[in-house]
Amino acid sequence: MRSFNRVMAITVSAATALSVVIAAPAAAAQELVVNGTFASGTAPWWASANTSMAVDAGRLRVDVAGGTANPWDAMIGQNDIPLAEGKSYTLSFDASASAQVTAVTTVQLADSPYTNTLTKAISLTTASKRFSFPFTSSLSTSAGQVSFQLGKNAGFSFFVDNVSLTETTTQPGSGPVAMTSGFYVDPDSNPAVWVRNNSGDSRAARIESAISSKPMARWFGGWSGDIRAAVSNYVAAADSADKLPVLVAYNIPGRDACGEHSGGGAGSESAYKTWISAFADGIGNRPAVVIIEPDSLGDFGCMDGTEIEARNRMLTYATEQFRDKTPNTWAYLDAANAGWVAADKMAARLKDAGVGNVRGFAVNVSNYYTTSQSATYASSVNASLGGGAKWVIDTSRNGNGSNGEWCNPAGRKLGTTTQLGGADGTEMLLWVKVPGDSDGNCGIARDTPAGQFSPAIAVRLIDGT
């Protein structure tokens, strides 16, 4: 893996290609928390009623009384935290407890009306765990506060160390994109393999020029074999080329519950958790973009309550794995499309599935809504989330918009190729669905199973017919 000391900024040229600009090494982010390691004792941290605190073995120990009614009835915190509206921050810390409890961490105004810009429930056990929460501030204040709300539990001891709050707003192209010189072109995508094996076909040159030479996502599922090795090999190849890979995790049990053409997935909840954990292990510290389980939050209308609860558990687990194991990955939960689930309802589903653990969400995956329609929808979802999430749009087949059909409809067209940035706050436009891959035995490809490449579909997407 190449050294991350080399910092690059990505800019978008007039032709929407990605070019590399070598930037000066970035200055270290300013630390906004004072004495977050407790090396200087407890000051300026404070403790409320029902708590007492002291430094214990190099970390802060907080003894919490039982019998409190609300989380905020027992708190510790630090005031005078400066925040700027619209800027991005990351709150991180190591924490554990003497018993299994749930606490709440916040970044908020220190005084009435105690407006929150970040509120996260944290599940604590006796094993110390690193927590990291990115957010965009909705406040401009010099009177911010970082707090840990520990009440509404039986009596216990809370341990915390290495508390950090830093601004993460930097130049465009920060994060995994800044580590690379553009997006990775998959040499073994379905269209690339078809072109290689059918060089004499009159359609091959057009498909190569318009599709297989472009950056697009690689989908991983049960067909991928040893998932850790498969993901690692793919990300390593991109890393060696100094390019950013886009991956799709697509193996949740009962997937495509409504469409059914792409049904399947892992055999059980435990099998899925093992699989997605290995997926994250395969990426490790290398830069990547991951789309988590297309359709998984759109399918609720075709699932019962027990199935929905299990799905939320699995998706939350997936977000935690990417949060904890892949520090240079931007992961996005799938959030369906502009014509499927109302924005406020989708926002609620995203919250229940752990969207706060990852970069944000993806819209229009494998669908056809225009980039403008998709950005409007995504912006509404983000507003319902309270703001601060990032989103990406699948533009692989949206050049002619949607005609209301989803399964291999006629008259669709390739959309804007993969690029950084987009209208109305969109973080990236990505070819997530592989153009030319069938949606199933339907529409203009009734004899082509889901996921199989069809040169006929590909040419029609090139021509918009």
MOSULWO-V367876 format. One record per run of one state. SS is the DSSP state (@ for helix, = for strand, . for the rest). FROM is the first residue (numbers start at 1). TO is the last residue. Records with the same first field share a line. If there is no record, write none. Layout:
SS=FROM-TO, FROM-TO
//
This chain:
.=1-7, 13-17, 23-30, 32-45, 48-50, 57-58, 65-70, 74-74, 84-87, 98-100, 110-115, 125-128, 137-140, 150-155, 168-174, 180-182, 184-189, 198-203, 213-217, 221-221, 225-226, 241-243, 250-268, 284-287, 293-298, 303-304, 326-328, 335-342, 353-354, 358-359, 364-370, 386-389, 395-397, 399-412, 414-418, 421-422, 426-427, 431-436, 438-441, 443-444, 446-452, 454-454, 464-465
==8-12, 18-22, 31-31, 46-47, 51-56, 59-64, 75-83, 88-97, 101-109, 116-124, 129-136, 141-149, 156-167, 183-183, 218-220, 244-249, 288-292, 329-334, 360-363, 390-394, 398-398, 413-413, 419-420, 428-430, 437-437, 442-442, 445-445, 453-453
@=71-73, 175-179, 190-197, 204-212, 222-224, 227-240, 269-283, 299-302, 305-325, 343-352, 355-357, 371-385, 423-425, 455-463
//
